[in-house]
Each structure stands twice: as C-alpha cells, then as structure tokens.
Amino acid sequence: MNWIRENRAVAAIVGVLGVGILAFLAFGVFGIHTEFFDDEVAEEGPVFDSGAASDIPSDVVDEAMTEEMNDFMETNDTPIEVATEEPMPPAVDEAEAAGVVVTQFEGVFGPRSHPGEGVAKVLNDGTEQRFLRFEDFATDNGPDLNVYLTTADAGADADEFGVSGQFVDLGDLKGNIGEQNYEIPVDVDLEQFDTVVIWCVRFGVAFAAADLAPAA
C-alpha cells in the first residue's frame, strides 16, 4: 500500500495500460464488439448469367395508361393483330424458354450456439448455376462467421462441421440479419452437402444451421 501511495502516477499508468491490453484482446483479437452490433443486409434476389432473376418487378399499367395506349393505336391505325404466313416455331418448355427461377431445395434455420431463424433456399434457372439465398434471416453477430454447406446434419456435434472434405465454404457471412445470396460451385452435390451452417471459424462453433430438402 505504501508503494502505491508513493507511486500513484506509476500505478495509474499501469492501470491504464492494463485496461488497454484487455480492450485490445477483447475487441481486436476475439472480436467481442461484434456481439453488440448487427450487420443488416437486404440483397435483392440473385441475377443469373442467363439473365433470369428471381425477383423481377412487373410493370404496373393503370387504367389511364391503358386508355392512352388504345387511343394512340386507334389514332395511328395500329393493328391489334398482324397476320403472318411465317411458320410457327417448335414448341418449347415454357419455363426453360422464360428462364424461370425455381426453388430446388429449402430449409428453416434453427439455433445452435446462438439463436437462428429464417429460410435457406437453393435457387436455379434451369442451367448449372445455383444460388443459396437467405430470407427473413437472423442470428447473433460474431467474429469470423462463414457460410458452410456440410454433409453433417443440423443437429450434429460441432466438431463434425469443420471436417476436411466434409464442408464447402461459400465465404464470409454478409450480415447477421437480412436477405443475402451466395453462389454455389457447380461441382457441389447438394444431395450430399445438404446442410447450411453459420460457422464461427475463430472459435469453431456453429451459430445456426438449416437442413435442406427438395422443395415441394
């Protein structure tokens, strides 16, 4: 006690340095600050290389615009139907022709070491390209969170998620809240890698997970 009284300035400096070191470890190394801040995202549906999109807005044509278009056609003698002798093209599958985006697989997020909610969907446009999309998604924030596709089920032990060769890393989690998209490599077999896991790389724990199943 006597030493502290006689060296108050030194003790104060040591105390400040100690607090600084603890703050560095908590925020800089372990990323504890991410627990207090949400990263919210709101991505639109993915656009495929084919041009197909899952959320293409339709043009709204009200009654007044319809009347204006009809008046223009009538004034300019624009025919409503045009006769042609050209042969009709062969019939094709409507979905394939339109590049319709469909949901191939889907699952519901549940909690693991942290709360988890929302829906995971695998979207496809009829080509090899696929996207994993999160909708109404939410979990806690954390350090080094990545999106994994794994062979282990959502209820498996945590040490089964990071086994070499048993997971595909789709990259960093874009946000712990909101809609987001991740492209799936074409060589990934979703019959095998059929679980989505929000994985904390730094601490080796699963935040949330969803088992994927063929969409109805």
Secondary structure, 3 states (H helix, E strand, C coil): CHHHHHCHHHHHHHHHHHHHHHHHHHHHHCCHHHHHCCCEEECCCCECCCCCECCCCCCCCCHHHHHHHHHHHHHCCCCCCCCCCCCCCCCCCHHHHHCCCEEEEEEECEECCCCEEEEEEEEECCCCCEEEEEEEEEECCCCCEEEEEECCCCCCCHHHCCCCCCEEEEEECCCCEEEEEEEECCCCCCCCCCEEEEEECCCCEEEEEEECEECC
